Amino acid sequence: MSRIQYWSPEEGWLTESEQVRSLTETVERQQRELTVLSEVAARVHLEDDEQAVFEIALGEILDRLGLTAAWIFTGDERDRELRLTASRGVSKAYLEQVRTQGLGECLCPEVFGLGQRMQARNRTQCPRMPHIVEGLAEPVAHACIPLKFEGATRGVLNVAARPGQLFSEEELAFLETLGHQIGLAVERARHQQAERQRNQEARGMAAVSKAVGVAMDVASVLSAIGDSARELLAVERVAVLLGAEPASMQVAHLSGLTHPELREGQTLDLLRLGATLHTQALRERAAFAVDDWSTDARVNAALARRWDAGAGLVLPMMAGGRVLGLLVLTRREPSRWTDEQVDVAEAFAAQAAVKLDNARLYEDARRAYEELSEAQDRVIQQEKMAVLGTFASGLAHEVRNPLNSIGLQLSVLERRIARLEQPLAREMDDLAMIIRDEVRRLDRLVGDFLLFSRSGRLLEASGDLDAVAADVVTLLTPEADALEVRLEWRRLGEPARRLRMDAEKMKQVVINLVRNGIEAQPSGGEVVVESGLVDGKARLVVHDRGPGLPEGIDVFQLFVTTKAKGTGLGLSIVQQIVRHHGGEIRTGRGPHGGAAFTIDLPAAPASAQEGVRT
C-alpha cells in the first residue's frame, strides 16, 4: 500500500486519505462561503435601506456559518465616532454599555482608522469580551472586519467565533470578502435612496414652484412655503420670520405642530430672547444645520427646550441681495442632517425668498394702483360734487321763491274753495290737495339740494356719537310708532365720545338712514341703531328687517333711489358728510336679512383746534 505523503502549508505532511479529507473540507467550506455570498448578494440586490442591508447580512452570516453573534458599528470620517447600527445574539448588558459609555479601548476604532481586518483574541484587545455574546460569561474571540463604501472605511463588522476557537486566516479572508459585499450593497442602497430622494426633491421643488407660482398674494405664498418645506424636508415645524434686524423680526407664518411660544403676527427681539444662531444667520447671511439643539455650542439650549426643538435648519431668505428674513425648520428630536438635505434646504429657501419678494412687490403695486384709482375717483367725484353743489345751491334759491309764491296763492285758493257749494267744492279741494302735495315734494327736493350744497362744510367740535344716535332714535320714535315700526338704539363696543365731528351733520346722516329704514318696512318691522368704538374706530350701524338693497346698484350715486318718490340725493349727501369726516360708509345685509349701513369714523379725540373745515 502506498505511503505517499502530501505537504500542506496549514497542516504539514498529510497522507493521501488526510489530503482527500482536507480537500473535501476546503471545497465544502468554499461552497458554504459561496452560498453565503450568493444569498447575501441576492437578498440585498434591490434593497435601498442600508439598515435592512445590515440586518440581512448578519442573519445570513450567522445562519449559514452556524455562529451565534454578530454586530456592526458605523461611523463618519468627520467625527471618527462609531455607533452601533445592527446586532444579532449580542447581550443586552454589552449593548447598554456601548450606548452609555461608548466603545472604550478595543480593536474596533483601530480597525476603523486603519481599514485593516483584525481578530480580538483576549481581554486586552477587547475588555468587554466576556460580556458580548448572549448567554455566555466567558471570553469569545471575534473578528473585526472593516466595512468600506463610498471610497472610505465607514464601519466595522464584528463576528464572534465559537467558544474556545479562533477564526483561521481563510475564514478572516472570507469575512473580509463578505464585508466588501456588504459595503457594495450599502453603497448601492445609498445611491438608490439618494436617487429616490433627488426625484422626490425635484417633484417637491416643482410642486413648490407650481403652488407658489400661481399665488400672487403674500399669505398664499407663505402657506405654500410652509406646507412644501414640511413635506420636502420631513420637518415638524416651519417658521418664517420676516425682517433684517434681529431686534424686530415679524412672525409672518407658522406651519406644522403648534409652536409653544410663537404666534403669527407678533414681533420678536431675537437679541433679547438669546436666539444666537438666528441672529448669526441674519448677520452672516449663512445657513446653519443643528443636529442636536441641546448640545450644540452655537445655540441657546434653554431656548431650544422652551421651543421644543431637537434639530433644526436656520436659513436666511435673500432676494436681490437683500435679506428678507429667516426660514426656520425644526424637528422635535435630534437627527442628523445630510449634506444633500442642507443643499436642498438652501435652494428651497432661495426660491421661496424670490417668490415671496415677487408677491410683496405685486401686492405693493396692486395697493398703489388701488390707492391711485381711489384718489382719482375721489378727485373726480369732488369736482363733480363741487360743480353740482354750486348748481344745486343756485337752483334751490331760484326755485324756492316761486314755490313760496305758489304756496301762498294756493292757500288763498283753498280759502275760496271752502266757500263753494258741494260737490264742486269737494272736487276742487281734491285738485288743490294734489297741487299742495307736489309743492311739498318740490320743497323737499329743494331742501335736499341745499343740504347737498352745504354737506362739505363741517363745523367740527367735540362730539358724542352715542348721544347723536340716541337723540335721533328719540326724535323719530313717534314717526316709527305711527308706522308700527320698532326703533331701538344699542351700545356697540366701548362708548364713542369726544370725537372730532360736526354733530349736526352727523345727526342728518343718522336721521336719513333711520328714516329710510322706517319707510322700507311694512307694519311690524324694526330698525336698530348701534354705536360705539370697535377695532379702534368709531362705528355706527343702522339695520332693518326690510327687503334689503337690490344687487348691482350703487345707492350712493346721485339720483339713484329705490323709493317710488325718492330724489336720489339723500344717500349721496350721507356719503359726502361721512367722507368729509375722514370716514367711510358701506352697505350690506343686516342680521335679519334687511339692509345694513355701517359707518366707520376716525376715533381720534377732538383737539383744541376746532372750527369750520371744508
C-alpha positions as CSV (number, residue, x, y, z in Angstrom):
1,M,0.0,0.0,0.0
2,S,1.4,3.4,-1.0
3,R,2.5,5.7,1.8
4,I,2.8,8.8,-0.4
5,Q,2.5,12.0,1.7
6,Y,1.5,15.5,0.7
7,W,2.7,18.8,2.1
8,S,0.1,21.3,3.3
9,P,1.2,24.8,4.5
10,E,-1.5,24.7,7.1
11,E,-1.3,21.1,8.3
12,G,2.2,19.9,7.3
13,W,2.7,16.4,5.8
14,L,-0.5,14.6,5.1
15,T,-1.3,11.1,4.0
16,E,-3.4,10.6,0.9
17,S,-6.6,10.0,2.9
18,E,-5.8,13.0,5.0
19,Q,-5.2,15.0,1.9
20,V,-8.6,13.9,0.5
21,R,-10.3,14.8,3.7
22,S,-8.6,18.2,3.8
23,L,-9.5,19.0,0.2
24,T,-13.1,17.9,0.8
25,E,-13.3,20.2,3.8
26,T,-11.9,23.0,1.8
27,V,-14.3,22.5,-1.0
28,E,-17.2,22.3,1.5
29,R,-16.1,25.5,3.2
30,Q,-15.7,27.3,-0.1
31,Q,-19.1,26.1,-1.2
32,R,-20.6,27.3,2.0
33,E,-18.9,30.7,1.7
34,L,-20.1,31.0,-1.9
35,T,-23.6,30.2,-0.8
36,V,-23.4,32.9,1.9
37,L,-22.1,35.4,-0.6
38,S,-24.7,34.4,-3.1
39,E,-27.6,34.6,-0.7
40,V,-26.4,38.0,0.7
41,A,-26.0,39.4,-2.8
42,A,-29.4,38.0,-3.9
43,R,-31.3,39.3,-0.9
44,V,-29.8,42.8,-0.8
45,H,-29.6,43.4,-4.5
46,L,-32.7,45.6,-4.7
47,E,-32.7,46.8,-1.1
48,D,-32.5,50.6,-0.8
49,D,-32.5,50.7,3.0
50,E,-29.0,50.4,4.4
51,Q,-30.3,49.3,7.8
52,A,-32.1,46.4,6.1
53,V,-28.9,45.5,4.3
54,F,-27.0,45.2,7.6
55,E,-29.8,43.1,9.2
56,I,-30.0,40.7,6.2
57,A,-26.2,40.3,6.1
58,L,-26.0,39.5,9.9
59,G,-28.8,36.9,9.5
60,E,-27.1,35.2,6.6
61,I,-23.7,35.1,8.3
62,L,-25.0,33.5,11.5
63,D,-27.5,31.1,9.9
64,R,-25.2,29.9,7.1
65,L,-22.0,29.6,9.2
66,G,-23.6,28.2,12.3
67,L,-22.5,31.1,14.6
68,T,-24.4,32.9,17.3
69,A,-23.4,36.6,17.5
70,A,-22.5,39.4,15.1
71,W,-22.8,43.2,15.3
72,I,-21.9,46.2,13.2
73,F,-20.7,49.7,14.1
74,T,-20.8,52.6,11.5
75,G,-19.3,56.0,11.7
76,D,-18.2,59.0,9.8
77,E,-14.7,60.3,8.9
78,R,-15.6,63.7,10.2
79,D,-16.2,62.9,13.8
80,R,-14.4,59.5,13.9
81,E,-17.2,58.2,16.2
82,L,-18.6,54.7,15.9
83,R,-22.3,54.0,16.6
84,L,-23.9,50.6,17.0
85,T,-26.1,50.1,13.9
86,A,-27.2,46.4,13.9
87,S,-26.7,43.3,16.1
88,R,-27.7,39.7,16.5
89,G,-27.1,37.5,19.5
90,V,-25.4,40.2,21.5
91,S,-26.1,40.6,25.2
92,K,-28.2,43.4,26.5
93,A,-25.5,44.3,29.0
94,Y,-22.9,44.9,26.3
95,L,-25.4,46.9,24.2
96,E,-26.2,49.1,27.2
97,Q,-22.5,49.7,28.0
98,V,-21.8,50.7,24.4
99,R,-24.8,53.0,24.4
100,T,-24.0,54.7,27.7
101,Q,-20.2,54.5,27.8
102,G,-19.1,54.2,24.2
103,L,-16.7,51.6,22.8
104,G,-13.7,52.4,25.0
105,E,-10.4,50.6,24.5
106,C,-10.9,47.9,21.9
107,L,-9.9,47.0,18.4
108,C,-12.9,48.5,16.5
109,P,-11.7,52.1,16.5
110,E,-8.2,50.8,15.3
111,V,-9.8,48.8,12.5
112,F,-11.9,51.7,11.6
113,G,-8.9,54.0,11.5
114,L,-6.5,51.7,9.7
115,G,-9.0,49.9,7.4
116,Q,-7.4,46.5,8.1
117,R,-9.0,43.3,9.5
118,M,-8.0,42.1,13.0
119,Q,-9.1,39.5,15.5
120,A,-9.8,40.2,19.1
121,R,-8.2,37.2,21.0
122,N,-8.2,38.3,24.6
123,R,-9.4,40.9,27.1
124,T,-6.5,43.1,26.5
125,Q,-7.7,43.6,22.9
126,C,-11.4,43.8,24.0
127,P,-12.0,44.4,27.7
128,R,-15.7,43.6,27.3
129,M,-15.1,40.3,25.6
130,P,-16.7,38.1,28.4
131,H,-20.0,40.0,28.2
132,I,-20.6,40.2,24.4
133,V,-22.4,37.0,23.4
134,E,-25.8,36.5,24.9
135,G,-25.9,33.6,27.4
136,L,-22.1,33.3,27.7
137,A,-19.9,34.5,30.5
138,E,-16.6,33.5,29.1
139,P,-14.2,35.3,26.6
140,V,-15.1,34.7,23.0
141,A,-12.8,35.8,20.2
142,H,-14.3,37.8,17.4
143,A,-13.3,39.1,14.0
144,C,-13.2,42.8,13.3
145,I,-13.7,43.5,9.6
146,P,-13.6,47.0,8.1
147,L,-16.7,47.9,6.1
148,K,-15.7,50.1,3.1
149,F,-18.0,52.0,0.8
150,E,-18.1,55.4,-0.9
151,G,-14.3,55.4,-1.0
152,A,-13.6,55.1,2.7
153,T,-13.9,53.0,5.8
154,R,-17.5,53.6,7.1
155,G,-17.9,50.9,9.7
156,V,-16.7,47.7,11.4
157,L,-18.3,44.2,11.1
158,N,-17.8,42.1,14.2
159,V,-18.4,38.3,14.2
160,A,-18.0,36.2,17.3
161,A,-16.1,32.9,16.9
162,R,-17.3,29.6,18.5
163,P,-16.3,29.4,22.3
164,G,-12.7,28.4,22.7
165,Q,-11.9,28.8,18.9
166,L,-10.2,31.4,16.7
167,F,-11.0,32.3,13.1
168,S,-8.5,30.9,10.6
169,E,-6.8,33.2,8.0
170,E,-9.1,31.7,5.3
171,E,-12.2,32.5,7.4
172,L,-11.0,36.0,8.1
173,A,-10.3,36.5,4.4
174,F,-13.8,35.2,3.6
175,L,-15.3,37.6,6.2
176,E,-13.4,40.4,4.6
177,T,-14.8,39.4,1.2
178,L,-18.2,39.4,2.8
179,G,-17.5,42.8,4.3
180,H,-16.8,44.1,0.7
181,Q,-20.1,42.6,-0.4
182,I,-21.9,44.3,2.4
183,G,-20.1,47.6,1.5
184,L,-21.1,47.4,-2.1
185,A,-24.7,46.6,-1.1
186,V,-24.8,49.6,1.3
187,E,-23.3,51.9,-1.4
188,R,-25.9,50.7,-3.9
189,A,-28.7,51.2,-1.3
190,R,-27.5,54.7,-0.6
191,H,-27.3,55.5,-4.3
192,Q,-30.8,54.2,-4.9
193,Q,-32.1,56.1,-1.8
194,A,-30.3,59.3,-3.0
195,E,-31.7,58.9,-6.5
196,R,-35.2,58.4,-5.0
197,Q,-34.7,61.4,-2.7
198,R,-33.5,63.5,-5.6
199,N,-36.6,62.5,-7.6
200,Q,-38.7,63.4,-4.6
201,E,-36.9,66.7,-4.1
202,A,-37.3,67.5,-7.8
203,R,-41.0,66.7,-7.6
204,G,-41.2,68.7,-4.4
205,M,-39.5,71.7,-5.8
206,A,-41.7,71.5,-8.9
207,A,-44.7,71.3,-6.6
208,V,-43.5,74.3,-4.7
209,S,-42.9,76.3,-7.9
210,K,-46.4,75.4,-9.1
211,A,-48.1,76.0,-5.8
212,V,-46.3,79.3,-5.2
213,G,-46.2,80.3,-8.9
214,V,-50.0,80.5,-9.2
215,A,-50.3,82.5,-5.9
216,M,-49.6,86.2,-6.0
217,D,-50.7,87.3,-2.6
218,V,-48.2,87.0,0.3
219,A,-50.5,84.9,2.6
220,S,-50.9,82.2,-0.1
221,V,-47.1,82.2,-0.8
222,L,-46.3,81.8,2.9
223,S,-48.8,79.0,3.2
224,A,-47.3,77.2,0.2
225,I,-43.7,77.6,1.6
226,G,-44.7,76.1,5.0
227,D,-46.6,73.1,3.5
228,S,-43.9,72.4,0.9
229,A,-41.0,72.7,3.4
230,R,-42.5,70.2,5.8
231,E,-43.1,67.7,3.0
232,L,-39.8,68.2,1.3
233,L,-37.5,68.0,4.3
234,A,-39.6,66.0,6.7
235,V,-39.7,68.6,9.4
236,E,-42.4,69.1,12.1
237,R,-42.4,72.9,12.4
238,V,-41.8,75.7,9.9
239,A,-41.4,79.3,10.9
240,V,-41.0,82.3,8.5
241,L,-39.6,85.3,10.3
242,L,-39.5,88.5,8.2
243,G,-37.2,91.4,8.7
244,A,-33.5,92.2,8.5
245,E,-32.9,93.4,12.1
246,P,-32.6,90.8,14.8
247,A,-34.3,93.1,17.3
248,S,-37.5,93.4,15.3
249,M,-38.5,90.2,13.4
250,Q,-42.1,89.6,12.5
251,V,-43.5,86.1,12.8
252,A,-45.1,86.0,9.3
253,H,-46.1,82.3,9.1
254,L,-46.1,79.2,11.3
255,S,-46.8,75.7,9.9
256,G,-46.9,72.2,11.4
257,L,-47.1,71.5,15.1
258,T,-48.3,74.3,17.3
259,H,-45.4,76.3,18.5
260,P,-45.0,76.6,22.3
261,E,-44.5,80.4,22.2
262,L,-44.6,81.9,18.8
263,R,-47.8,83.3,17.2
264,E,-48.3,84.7,13.8
265,G,-48.2,88.5,13.7
266,Q,-46.1,89.0,16.8
267,T,-42.7,90.8,16.8
268,L,-39.6,89.1,18.1
269,D,-36.5,90.5,19.6
270,L,-34.0,87.7,18.8
271,L,-31.3,89.5,20.8
272,R,-33.4,89.7,24.0
273,L,-34.5,86.1,23.5
274,G,-30.9,84.9,23.2
275,A,-31.5,83.3,19.8
276,T,-27.8,83.4,19.0
277,L,-27.9,81.1,15.9
278,H,-30.8,83.0,14.4
279,T,-29.0,86.3,14.9
280,Q,-25.8,84.9,13.4
281,A,-27.7,83.5,10.4
282,L,-29.1,87.0,9.7
283,R,-25.8,88.9,10.2
284,E,-23.6,86.5,8.3
285,R,-26.3,85.6,5.7
286,A,-25.3,82.0,6.2
287,A,-27.3,78.7,6.7
288,F,-26.8,76.6,9.8
289,A,-27.7,73.0,10.4
290,V,-28.1,71.8,14.0
291,D,-28.2,68.0,14.6
292,D,-28.8,68.3,18.4
293,W,-30.1,71.6,19.6
294,S,-29.5,70.7,23.3
295,T,-25.8,70.1,22.9
296,D,-24.6,72.3,20.1
297,A,-22.4,75.1,21.5
298,R,-23.7,77.6,18.8
299,V,-27.3,77.6,20.1
300,N,-29.2,78.5,23.2
301,A,-30.1,75.2,24.8
302,A,-32.6,76.8,27.2
303,L,-34.4,78.4,24.3
304,A,-34.4,75.1,22.5
305,R,-36.1,73.4,25.4
306,R,-38.7,76.2,25.6
307,W,-39.3,75.9,21.8
308,D,-39.4,72.1,21.8
309,A,-36.6,71.9,19.2
310,G,-34.3,68.9,18.9
311,A,-32.8,69.5,15.5
312,G,-33.1,72.3,13.0
313,L,-32.1,74.3,10.0
314,V,-31.8,78.1,10.2
315,L,-31.7,79.6,6.6
316,P,-31.5,83.2,5.5
317,M,-34.1,84.2,2.9
318,M,-32.5,86.6,0.4
319,A,-33.7,88.1,-2.8
320,G,-31.9,90.8,-4.9
321,G,-29.0,90.9,-2.5
322,R,-31.4,91.9,0.4
323,V,-32.2,89.8,3.5
324,L,-36.0,89.3,3.7
325,G,-35.9,87.2,6.8
326,L,-35.3,83.6,8.1
327,L,-36.7,80.2,7.3
328,V,-36.5,78.1,10.4
329,L,-37.2,74.3,10.0
330,T,-37.2,72.2,13.2
331,R,-37.7,68.6,14.4
332,R,-38.6,67.7,18.0
333,E,-36.0,65.0,18.3
334,P,-32.2,65.3,17.5
335,S,-31.4,64.0,14.0
336,R,-28.5,64.2,11.6
337,W,-28.9,66.5,8.5
338,T,-27.2,65.2,5.4
339,D,-25.2,67.4,3.1
340,E,-27.9,66.8,0.4
341,Q,-30.7,67.9,2.8
342,V,-28.8,71.1,3.7
343,D,-28.3,71.8,0.0
344,V,-31.9,71.2,-0.8
345,A,-33.0,73.4,2.1
346,E,-30.8,76.3,0.9
347,A,-32.1,76.0,-2.6
348,F,-35.6,75.9,-1.3
349,A,-35.1,79.0,0.9
350,A,-33.6,80.9,-2.1
351,Q,-36.5,80.0,-4.3
352,A,-39.1,80.8,-1.5
353,A,-37.5,84.2,-0.9
354,V,-37.7,85.1,-4.6
355,K,-41.4,84.0,-4.7
356,L,-42.1,85.9,-1.5
357,D,-40.4,89.1,-2.8
358,N,-42.3,88.9,-6.0
359,A,-45.6,88.5,-4.1
360,R,-44.8,91.5,-1.9
361,L,-43.9,93.6,-4.9
362,Y,-47.1,92.6,-6.6
363,E,-49.1,93.5,-3.5
364,D,-47.4,96.8,-3.2
365,A,-48.0,97.6,-6.9
366,R,-51.7,96.5,-6.6
367,R,-52.2,98.5,-3.4
368,A,-50.6,101.6,-5.0
369,Y,-52.8,101.2,-8.1
370,E,-55.9,100.9,-6.0
371,E,-54.9,103.9,-3.9
372,L,-54.2,105.9,-7.1
373,S,-57.5,104.8,-8.6
374,E,-59.4,105.6,-5.5
375,A,-57.7,109.0,-5.3
376,Q,-58.6,109.7,-8.9
377,D,-62.2,108.7,-8.2
378,R,-62.3,111.0,-5.2
379,V,-60.9,113.9,-7.2
380,I,-63.4,113.4,-10.0
381,Q,-66.2,112.9,-7.5
382,Q,-65.2,116.1,-5.6
383,E,-65.1,118.1,-8.8
384,K,-68.5,116.8,-9.8
385,M,-69.9,117.5,-6.4
386,A,-68.4,121.0,-6.3
387,V,-69.9,121.8,-9.7
388,L,-73.2,120.2,-8.8
389,G,-73.2,121.8,-5.3
390,T,-72.8,125.3,-6.9
391,F,-75.6,124.5,-9.4
392,A,-77.8,123.0,-6.7
393,S,-77.4,126.0,-4.4
394,G,-78.3,128.4,-7.2
395,L,-81.2,126.3,-8.4
396,A,-82.6,125.8,-5.0
397,H,-82.7,129.6,-4.3
398,E,-84.2,130.2,-7.7
399,V,-86.9,127.6,-7.3
400,R,-87.8,128.3,-3.6
401,N,-89.0,131.8,-4.3
402,P,-91.6,130.7,-6.9
403,L,-92.5,127.8,-4.7
404,N,-93.2,130.2,-1.8
405,S,-95.4,132.3,-4.1
406,I,-97.2,129.2,-5.4
407,G,-97.8,128.1,-1.8
408,L,-99.2,131.5,-0.8
409,Q,-101.5,131.6,-3.8
410,L,-102.6,128.0,-3.1
411,S,-103.6,129.0,0.4
412,V,-105.8,131.8,-1.0
413,L,-107.3,129.4,-3.5
414,E,-108.1,126.8,-0.7
415,R,-110.0,129.5,1.3
416,R,-112.1,130.4,-1.7
417,I,-112.8,126.8,-2.5
418,A,-114.1,126.4,1.0
419,R,-116.9,128.9,0.2
420,L,-118.1,127.0,-2.8
421,E,-121.1,124.7,-2.8
422,Q,-120.8,120.9,-2.8
423,P,-120.0,118.8,-4.8
424,L,-117.9,121.3,-6.7
425,A,-116.0,122.3,-3.5
426,R,-115.1,118.7,-2.9
427,E,-113.8,118.3,-6.5
428,M,-111.8,121.5,-6.3
429,D,-110.4,120.6,-2.9
430,D,-109.1,117.3,-4.2
431,L,-107.3,119.1,-7.0
432,A,-105.8,121.6,-4.5
433,M,-104.6,118.8,-2.4
434,I,-102.7,117.3,-5.3
435,I,-101.1,120.6,-6.0
436,R,-100.2,121.0,-2.3
437,D,-98.5,117.6,-2.3
438,E,-96.5,118.4,-5.3
439,V,-95.4,121.7,-3.8
440,R,-94.3,119.9,-0.7
441,R,-92.4,117.4,-2.8
442,L,-90.6,120.1,-4.7
443,D,-89.9,121.9,-1.4
444,R,-88.3,118.8,0.0
445,L,-86.3,118.4,-3.2
446,V,-85.1,122.0,-2.9
447,G,-84.2,121.3,0.7
448,D,-82.1,118.2,-0.3
449,F,-80.3,120.3,-2.9
450,L,-79.4,122.9,-0.3
451,L,-78.2,120.2,2.1
452,F,-76.1,118.7,-0.7
453,S,-74.5,122.0,-1.5
454,R,-73.6,122.5,2.2
455,S,-72.6,118.9,3.0
456,G,-68.9,119.7,2.6
457,R,-68.8,122.5,5.2
458,L,-68.2,121.0,8.7
459,L,-68.3,122.8,12.0
460,E,-66.1,120.5,13.9
461,A,-66.2,120.3,17.7
462,S,-66.1,117.7,20.4
463,G,-69.0,115.3,19.6
464,D,-70.6,112.3,21.1
465,L,-71.6,109.8,18.5
466,D,-73.6,107.7,21.0
467,A,-75.6,110.8,22.1
468,V,-76.3,111.7,18.4
469,A,-77.6,108.2,17.7
470,A,-79.7,108.1,20.9
471,D,-81.2,111.6,20.1
472,V,-82.2,110.6,16.6
473,V,-83.9,107.5,18.0
474,T,-85.9,109.6,20.5
475,L,-86.7,112.1,17.7
476,L,-88.0,109.6,15.2
477,T,-89.7,107.2,17.6
478,P,-93.2,108.9,17.2
479,E,-92.8,108.6,13.4
480,A,-91.8,104.9,13.7
481,D,-94.7,104.2,16.1
482,A,-97.1,105.7,13.6
483,L,-96.0,103.1,11.1
484,E,-95.9,100.3,13.7
485,V,-92.1,100.0,13.4
486,R,-90.0,99.4,16.5
487,L,-87.0,101.7,16.8
488,E,-84.1,100.9,19.2
489,W,-80.6,102.2,20.0
490,R,-77.9,99.8,21.3
491,R,-74.4,100.2,22.5
492,L,-71.7,98.6,20.2
493,G,-68.4,98.1,21.9
494,E,-67.0,100.9,24.1
495,P,-68.6,104.4,24.3
496,A,-67.8,106.7,21.4
497,R,-67.4,110.1,23.0
498,R,-65.4,113.2,22.4
499,L,-64.9,112.7,18.7
500,R,-63.8,115.4,16.3
501,M,-67.0,115.8,14.4
502,D,-69.8,118.1,13.2
503,A,-72.7,116.8,15.4
504,E,-75.4,118.4,13.4
505,K,-74.2,117.0,10.1
506,M,-73.8,113.5,11.7
507,K,-77.4,113.9,13.0
508,Q,-78.5,114.5,9.4
509,V,-76.7,111.3,8.4
510,V,-78.4,109.2,11.1
511,I,-81.8,110.7,10.5
512,N,-81.6,109.9,6.8
513,L,-80.5,106.3,7.4
514,V,-83.1,105.7,10.1
515,R,-85.9,107.3,8.1
516,N,-85.0,105.2,5.1
517,G,-85.2,102.1,7.3
518,I,-88.6,103.0,8.7
519,E,-90.0,103.7,5.2
520,A,-88.6,100.5,3.8
521,Q,-90.7,98.2,6.1
522,P,-94.3,97.2,6.4
523,S,-96.1,97.3,9.8
524,G,-94.3,95.3,12.5
525,G,-90.8,96.0,11.3
526,E,-87.7,97.0,13.2
527,V,-84.9,99.5,12.9
528,V,-81.9,99.2,15.2
529,V,-79.2,101.8,15.6
530,E,-75.9,100.7,17.1
531,S,-72.9,102.9,18.0
532,G,-69.6,102.6,19.8
533,L,-65.9,102.1,19.5
534,V,-64.9,98.9,17.5
535,D,-61.4,97.9,16.4
536,G,-60.0,101.4,17.2
537,K,-62.7,103.2,15.1
538,A,-66.0,105.0,16.0
539,R,-68.7,102.8,14.4
540,L,-72.4,103.5,13.7
541,V,-74.6,100.8,12.2
542,V,-78.2,101.1,11.1
543,H,-80.0,97.9,10.1
544,D,-83.6,97.0,9.5
545,R,-85.9,94.0,8.6
546,G,-86.9,95.3,5.2
547,P,-86.4,93.7,1.7
548,G,-82.7,94.8,1.6
549,L,-80.9,96.6,-1.2
550,P,-81.1,95.4,-4.8
551,E,-77.9,93.8,-6.2
552,G,-75.7,95.7,-8.6
553,I,-77.0,99.2,-7.7
554,D,-74.8,101.8,-6.1
555,V,-77.2,103.6,-3.8
556,F,-74.7,106.4,-3.1
557,Q,-74.8,107.6,-6.7
558,L,-76.6,110.8,-7.4
559,F,-80.3,110.4,-8.4
560,V,-80.2,106.6,-7.7
561,T,-83.1,105.7,-5.5
562,T,-85.2,102.6,-4.6
563,K,-88.2,104.7,-3.4
564,A,-91.1,105.4,-5.7
565,K,-91.0,109.1,-4.9
566,G,-87.3,109.5,-3.8
567,T,-85.0,112.1,-5.1
568,G,-81.8,110.0,-5.1
569,L,-79.9,112.7,-3.1
570,G,-80.3,111.5,0.5
571,L,-77.6,108.7,0.5
572,S,-75.3,110.8,-1.7
573,I,-75.5,113.5,1.0
574,V,-74.8,110.9,3.7
575,Q,-71.8,109.7,1.9
576,Q,-70.4,113.2,1.3
577,I,-70.7,114.1,5.0
578,V,-69.1,110.8,6.1
579,R,-66.2,111.3,3.7
580,H,-65.6,114.8,4.8
581,H,-65.3,113.5,8.4
582,G,-62.5,111.2,7.1
583,G,-64.7,108.1,7.4
584,E,-66.3,105.5,5.1
585,I,-69.7,104.1,4.7
586,R,-70.6,100.7,3.3
587,T,-73.7,98.6,2.7
588,G,-74.5,95.0,3.5
589,R,-77.2,92.7,4.8
590,G,-78.5,93.0,8.3
591,P,-78.7,90.1,10.8
592,H,-82.3,89.5,9.8
593,G,-81.8,89.9,6.0
594,G,-82.7,93.6,5.6
595,A,-80.4,96.5,4.6
596,A,-77.5,97.4,6.8
597,F,-75.4,100.6,6.7
598,T,-72.1,100.7,8.5
599,I,-70.2,103.9,9.1
600,D,-66.6,104.0,10.4
601,L,-65.1,107.3,11.6
602,P,-61.6,108.1,13.0
603,A,-61.6,107.6,16.7
604,A,-59.0,110.3,17.5
605,P,-60.4,112.6,20.2
606,A,-61.2,116.2,19.4
607,S,-58.4,118.7,19.7
608,A,-58.3,122.2,20.8
609,Q,-58.2,123.4,17.1
610,E,-61.9,123.2,16.4
611,G,-63.9,125.1,13.8
612,V,-65.1,125.2,10.3
613,R,-63.5,122.7,7.8
614,T,-64.4,122.3,4.1
